[in-house]
Amino acid sequence: MSHKLRVVKNGIKPFNLLPCASTNFTVGTLAELHKIKGLDILLKAWAEFIKTGATAKLVIMGGGEELENLKLQARSYKLEASVEFKGFVENARAHLKDFDIFVLPSRSENLPYAVLEAGLAGLSVVATSVGGIPEIIENGKEGLLVTPENVDDLAEAIETLYKDSELRKTLGENLKKKVSSEFSIEKMVEETLSLYK
C-alpha cells in the first residue's frame, strides 16, 4: 500500500466589511499581542518611517500580555500622535477597510488567517517571510515580504507602499485573487473530502 502526503490549504469564507471610517492614511494589524508577533519590531520600524515626514497612522487591534509593554515602547519613541492601540475589537476583520496597508511582522507563524482576511479585503500586505506566509504571498506579486526582526527592511517596505498607490492597488488585487481561488472554504472542503474517496 502506498502512502502519499497531500497538502490541503486552509480555507476562508467571505465576510462582511464595514465601510472605511478612517480619514488618515492608515497602516494596521490585527494580532494577539504576544512577543512572537513582532510588534516591537513594527514600532521600531514605524519610528524610522515617521522620521521621513510621512503623514500616517499605525493602528494595532488586539489584546494580549504585551499590550502595556508596547504602549510603553511607543511612548519612549514619542509615537503617541501616530500610533493607536485599539485593544480587543469584536469582529476586528470587519474593520479592515480602515487600513491602506496591512502589516504582520511575526517572528514565527503557521498559516495566518489574518493575512487571508487582509487579502479578501483587497489590502496590500507587508509580512515577514516565515512559516506559511510565503505560501500565500510571493514577494513583489501579492505583497512585500521582509526578513523577521529586520527593522530597516520593514520600514522600507512600508514606505514603498505608502508612496506608491498603484503598487498598493496591484498587490491588493493580486492577493485577493489568490486567496479567493486557492484558499476558499469550498476548495478546502472539496480537497478534504477527496482524501476519503
Number of C-alpha atoms within 10 A of each C-alpha: 3 3 5 6 5 9 9 14 19 16 18 19 12 11 11 10 16 12 11 13 10 13 7 13 16 21 22 22 26 25 22 19 23 16 16 13 20 19 25 23 21 22 21 19 21 27 19 18 22 16 8 9 8 12 12 18 20 24 20 22 21 19 18 13 11 16 18 13 12 17 18 13 15 22 13 10 14 12 18 13 11 16 22 16 17 13 17 16 13 10 9 15 19 17 20 24 20 21 24 24 25 28 28 25 28 26 18 17 16 9 17 16 13 16 25 25 21 25 28 23 23 24 28 28 29 25 23 27 23 19 14 14 22 16 11 20 26 14 15 11 15 26 28 22 24 20 16 19 19 15 21 17 16 29 22 16 20 21 17 14 21 20 11 10 12 10 17 21 15 18 24 25 20 19 27 21 16 17 22 20 13 16 19 18 17 15 18 18 14 11 15 15 10 9 9 6 5
